[in-house]
Amino acid sequence: MTNPGPRADSAGDVSSRSSGLFRTKSIEQSIRDTDEPDSKLRKDLTAWDLTIFGVAVVVGAGIFTLTARTAGNVAGPSVSLAFVFAAIACGLTALCYAEFASTVPVAGSAYTYSYATFGELVAWIIGWDLILEFALAAAVVAKGWSQYLGEVIGTSPIAHFGPVTFDWGSVLLITVLGVLLATGTKVSSRVSAVAVAIKLGVIALVLVVGLTYFKSSNLTPYIPPSQPGERGEGLRQSLFSFLTGAGASNFGWYGLLAAASLVFFAFIGFDVVATTAEETRNPQKAVPRGILGSLLIVTVLYVAVSLVLTGMVPYTELSGNDATLATAFGIHGVTWAKNIISIGALAGLTTVVMVMYLGQTRVLFAMARDGLMPRKLAHTGKNGTPVRVTAIVGVACALLAGFVDFGTLEEMVNIGTLFAFVLVSVGVLILRRTRPDLPRGFRAPLVPLIPVLAVLSCLWLMLNLSVETWLRFVVWMLIGFVVYFAYSRRNSVLGKAPAT
């Protein structure tokens, strides 16, 4: 069944001719829903706040750990080019997000956009996907924060109760952040601003000190020759390698392409800026500026750090799963840098968890307001924040971070995010055709070229993720279908509304 597109009624509202699985929720109705007194979010944020959120969530674990590991094990010095490839895919998609967010300034991000273009079933799928992305990302990064906490305090934040291990450090972080988010989004933005200032200062110090040990000869060969490696054997090989029979390899061009898919994790989160559109004072201008501005800043930082890192030491000295940014300084005897980097990592990871946590609550809040999740969750407290959703998400993330060993589940975050990016990019094309009349505070340039390139680049990155990640993603989606048909479809507010 295809969606024939919306029709305008006498009041200028728009409703869908479709029904059932592909019923769409009009842009006008989505915006009207934001004025319901019991579920109204407070508009406190500015373009500066959104830029801080974007930098806060993106500059985190990637710059302190992922850069060194990817250089040492997968790409060598070309890790800087891998960041550029990943940034291009993100940049193309960011233009599409910016147009959508300025057109539909409503909480929910890709979920809300999909409801207006593809219909309810696809909106549910993407909402279910975003729940996976944000919850896993918040829990995974919280565990990383806990590890750095252990280095700073000199003792492990993991307690053992027989066969059960409990990571109290990550649970403590999520609890404190939950209180902050329930207090108010503006307060969270101020905390993020302080943490961002700390980690940017640490990164600046790393660059200045690192340049004193820089040797251009360490960047040769820029793309090391391909080597056999354990990465990519069996179900752990990329889907592209599996389909083409390229086999498992590290470094070389296959390694570079695989590295782009891996370092994409470092950019995850800029799309969270779009989830705060409903809480922004002038979303038509502020949200595009926040999305594009933060992405530009972090791309420059990632490329600069990766070039300095691989110029400090030969990439072969960064091999292994325990290599970090501090490893390169340790090789040169700059041991004091380790503590400085650990402090920067704590600040960086704090804001990553906070903004991922924020994004999760806003998506779940939007789905609850539409009846696809229990409507009682779509309630805001006296501070204009969804306190109930914040508490529930906090408990779920704390349980995940406190008791679950994630292993290779981190890649699930990548595939979930890329899937959302594909739908948002296609959605821009659909909404340009079906609703050319809508006022757009920002218009993506060169449409349809930009959205098409965004889709192709995201699909390419998805192909370079492992087969086991694809299998897990399919299982999660199947569970989502069961939940939709067992509960969400019957309780949908749009489904219960009289036809227009």
N, C-alpha and C positions, 0 to 999 in steps of 0.2 A: 504494500500500500504506500503510495507516495503522497507527499504533502503538496497540494496544489497552490499553497500560498494563502496569505491572509486577505480579508476583504474589509473595507471600511464601512462602518455603519453611519447612521445619520448624525451621531454625536462626534464623529471624527475618531472614535475608538476603533480598534482593530481586533477582530476575532478570527479564528481559523475555520475554514470549511471542513477541515478534517476532524475526526473524532477518534476515540479509542486510543490506541497506542501512539498515534502521531498527532494528537491534539496539541496545538501550540498555545502558549500564554502570551498575550499581546504585550508589547513594550509598555503601552499606556497602563495596562493593568498592573504590571510589575512595579511601575513607578508609584501608582496609587497605593499599592500595598505597603509602601514604606511609610505612609502617613497614619497607619493604624496605631492608636495611642498605646495599646498594650504591647506592641512589638516594634516600636519606633526606636531606631538607633540615633544617638546624639551626633550631630555634625560638628566635630571639633578639629578636624585635620586640615592641614594646608599642603601645598606642593612640597614645601621643605620637609614637613613631617613624612610625607610619602617617600621622598628621596632617601631620607634616613632609614625608613623601614626597609627599602629596597637594598641599600648598602648593608644594613644590619643583617639581613637574612642571607645575602649572597656571600659576603666576605666572612667566611667561617672556617670550617674544617678543611675545605678545599685548599686554601692558601697555606695552611700550616702543615698538612699531612699529605693530601692527595697529590700535590705537585711533585713532591720528592718521590713518592712510591711509583707514580706513573712514569716519571723520567727514568728511574732505575730499573724498572721491570718491563716496561711496555714500549716506550717511544724514544728514550734517550733525550738529547737536547731538543728534538722536534716537539717536545711537549708544549713549547710556547706556540707552535703552529697549531697544535691540537686545540689549544684554548681559543685560538682565532677561529678555527672551524666551528667549534661549539658556539662561540659568540655570534657568528654569522647566523646560525640557525635560530638562536635566541633573539637576535636583533630583528630578523624578518618577522618572527612571531610577535615580538613586542609591538611592532607597528600595528598588527592586527588587534592585539589586546588593547592598545591605546584607542583605536577607533571604537571598539565595542564598549569599552569602559566610559568613554565620553558620550556615547549614545544611550547606553543603558546603565546609569549610575546607581546600581542596585547591588546589594550584597550577594555573594554567591559565585562571582567570576564566571568561569567557563560553564558552570551549571546553569546559571541564569541565561547566559547568551544562547546556550543550546536549546533551552525551553522555548525561546522566542523564534528559533530558526528551524531546528530539526524536529521538535516535538517532544512530548513527555518521556517516551521510552529512552530516547537518546540522552535527554537531560538527566534521567535517572542514572543511566550508565556512567555518564561523566561525573555526576555527583558521587556515585559509589566509588568511582576511580579516584576522585580527589580525596575522599575519606581515607583511602589506602595511602595515597601520596603523603598527605600532611601528617597523619598519625604515625606512620612508619618513620618519616623523616624526623619528626620531633623526638621520638623515642631513640632512634639511632644516634642522633646528634647529642642527646642528653647523656647517653652512655659514653660518648667521646669526651664530653665535658667532665664527666666523673673521673675518667682516666687522668686528665690533666690536673684535676683537683688532687688526686692522689700524689702526683709528682710535686705539687706545691706544698701540701701539708706533710708529706713524707710518710704517709701510711695509706694502705689500700682502703677505698670506700666500699669494699665488697665484704659482706658478712656471710658466713657459712652456717647453715642450720641443717646438719646432716647432709643429705644429697642435694639440698636446695641452697642456691646462692641468691643473695639479695643485695642489689646495688643501691645502697641508701643515698649515695651521692646524687644519682640521676633523679631519684624520687624527691629529694630535697629541692633540687632545682625546679622541677615541674610544679611542685606545691607552691613555692614562692612566686613563680611566674603566674600561676593560676590566680593567686590573690591580687597581683598587680593588674592582670587583664580584667578581672571582675570589678576592680576599683574604677577603671576608666581607660579608654584608648589613648587619651591625651597624656595621662601619667605614664603609660607604657612607652609612648613616643619619647618622652623626656628621659626615661631610663635608657632607651635605645640610643639616644643621642650621646649620652655619657659613655656608654660602652663602645660606640662607634669611634668616638674621639680617642679612646684608649688604644683600640686595635689599629687604627690608622697611624697613630704615633709609633706603635711597635713596628708596623710594616715599613714606615719611613726609616726607622733606625736600622732595620734589617737591610734595606736597600743601600743605605749610605755605608754601613760597615761592610756589607757583602761586596760592594764595588772595589774595595781596597784589596780584595783577594781574587778579583776577576782576571781570568786568562782566556783570551779568545780561542786559544788552541783547544780548550776543553769543549768547545762547541763543534769540533770536527771529529768524526763525520756528523753532520747535523741530523741526517736520517741514517742511523746505523744499519748495517746489513741485517737481513732477516735471520733469525735464529729459531730453532725448534724450542718449544717451551711447554710447560705443563698447562699454562693458561690456554683454554680452548679445547682440551681433550674431552671427547664424548659429549655429554649434554652441556658441558661448560664452554664448548666452542661457540663462537658467534653464529647467529642464524645465517648470516651471509657466508661464512666459511662452510657451514653445513650444506647450504644449498649449492654452492659452487665447487665444493670439494677442495677448497684451497688448503685445508689442513690447519693445524695449530702452528702459530708462529708468534714470536715476540719481535719487536722492532721492525724495520723495513716499512713499506707503505701500508701493509696490513696492520702492523703495530700502530702506526700513526692514526689510521682510521678508527681502530679499536680504542685508542687513547682518547680520541675526540668524543666517543660515546661515554667513556668513563669520566672524563673531566666535566662532561655536561652536568654531572651531579653537583659540581661546584657552583653552577649558575642557577640551580633550582631555587625558586623562591621569589624571583622578581615578579612573577605572576600573582603573588600574594598581595601585591600593591593593589591589584584590581579588585580584590575582595573587600577592600576598605572604601570603595567608591561611595557607598551609601553614607559613610561617616565623614565625608569630605565637604568642605564648605563650597568650593567651586569645582566640582568633579570634572566638568567638561574641559577645563584647562589644567587643573592640578594633577589629575591622574595620568594623562599622557606625559606630562613633564616628569612626574615621579618615576614612571616606568622606564622611560628612555634615558633620563638623567642618571638613575642608579645603575642601569646596565652599562652605560658608557664608562662610568667611573670604575666599576669593578673589572671590566675588560682590560682597561689600561693597567690596573694593579696586578691582575693575574699574569699578564704577559711580561710585565716588568720583573715580577718576582721570579717567574720561571726562567727567564733569561739570566738573571743574576745568579740564581741557584745553580744552574747547569754550567755557568761560567766559573763558579767558585771551585768546583771539584769535578773530576771525570764522572760521567753518569754511572759507570760501573760500580762506583763506591756508594751509590744510593740504592743498590739492589736489596731485596728483602722486604718483608711486610712491616718492619718496624722503623723504616726510614722516615724522617720528618725534616722539616726545615732546619731544626736544630742540629741534625746530623752533619750537615755541611760545615756549620760553625765549630762543631766538636772536632772535626777532622783537622781544622786549622788551630785548634787549641783555644778557641774563643768560648770557654765554658760558661762565662757569665751570660752569654746570649741565650742559653737554654732556659734559664729562669725568666728572662725577659719575654721570650717567645711563649713560654707556658702561661704567663699572665695575659699576654695578648690573645692566646688561644681561648682562655677562660672567658674573656670579655667577648670575643668573637662568637664563640659557641652559645653563650648566654642569649645573645640577640637572635641567633638563628632559631633556637628552640622557641623563643618568645613569639616570633613572627609566624613560624609554622603552626604553633599552637593557636595563634590568632586566626590564621587562615582556615584551620579546621573548624573552629567554632562558627565562623561566618558562613561557611558552606552548609554545615549542618543546620544552622539557624534558618537559612533560606529554604532548605528542603522541608524543614518542619513547618514553616509558614505556608508552604504549598500543600501540606498534608501528606507528603511522601515519607516523612518521618512524623512521629507523634506530635500533634499540634501544641501540646503543653510545653514543648521545648522552645517554641517561638514566643518567648516571653522575655521582656527586658525589665530590669530592676530600676531603682530610683536613680542610678548613675547612668542609665541609658545603655547598659551593656547586657548581653544575654547570659545572666548569671547561671541559670540552670544548665545550659549547654556547656558553659565554661567548666563547671564542676564535673559534669559527666565525662567530657573529653579529658580533663585532667586526671581523673581516676583511671581511665582506659590507658592513657599514655604512661602513667606512673606504673601501672601493672606490667605493661610491655617492657618499659625500660628497666624496671626493678628485677624482673624474673626471667626474661627471654634473652637467649643468646642468638643474635640475628644471623651470624655467619655471612652468607652471600645474599641475604634478603635485601641489602641496600640497593641492588640493581632494580628491585621492584619499584623503587621511588622514581628511577629514571624512566622506565617504560610507562608508568602511569602518567608522568608529567608530559612526556612526548605525545602520548595519545590525546591528552587534553589540548595540547598545542595544535595538533592536526585538526581537531574539530573546530577550534576557535578560528583558525585560518580559513577553513572551508565556510564557516558561518558568515564571515565577512562578505564573501562572494554572494552567498544566498541573500543576505539582508540588503546588499546593494541592489539586487534585482527585485526583491519583493517589497522593500520599503525605501525607495529612493527619496521619499518625502521627509524622512526623519531628520531632525536637526542633528548634526554631528559636530561636536566641539573640536574633533580632530579627524582628519581623513587620511588613511594610509595612502601613500603615493603609489603611482604605477600599478593600480589595480586593473586587471587581475594578475599581473606578473608577480608582485610581491607575495600575495597569499599562495599562489601556486608554488613559488620557490620555497616558501616556508613549509608547505606540506611535504615537498620532495626532500628537503634537508632533514626534517624531523623523521620521516619514514626511513631515510638512509641511516640515521643514528639508531633508530629502533632495530634495523637489520643487523647492526653490529653489537647488539646485546646478546647474551647467551641464550641457548635453546631452553635451558631450565628456567630462566627468567620468563620467557614466553609461555612456557607450560604453567607456571605458577600464576601468571597474569590471567590466562584463560580460565583457570580454576576459580580465581577471585571473581571474575566476571560472571561465571555460571552461578556462583552463590548469590551474586547481585540480582540476577534474573529471578531466582527463586524468591528472594525477599520482595521484589517488585510485584510479582504476580500473587504472592500470598498476602501481602499487606498494602503496599503503596498504591497500587492501581485502584483498589476499592476505597481507599481513604483520601484520594486526591481531591483537593478543593476545586480544581478546574473540572474534574470529572463530575462532581456533584452540582456544579453551577448549571443553571438553565441555559439551553442553547440560545444564541443570539442570531 
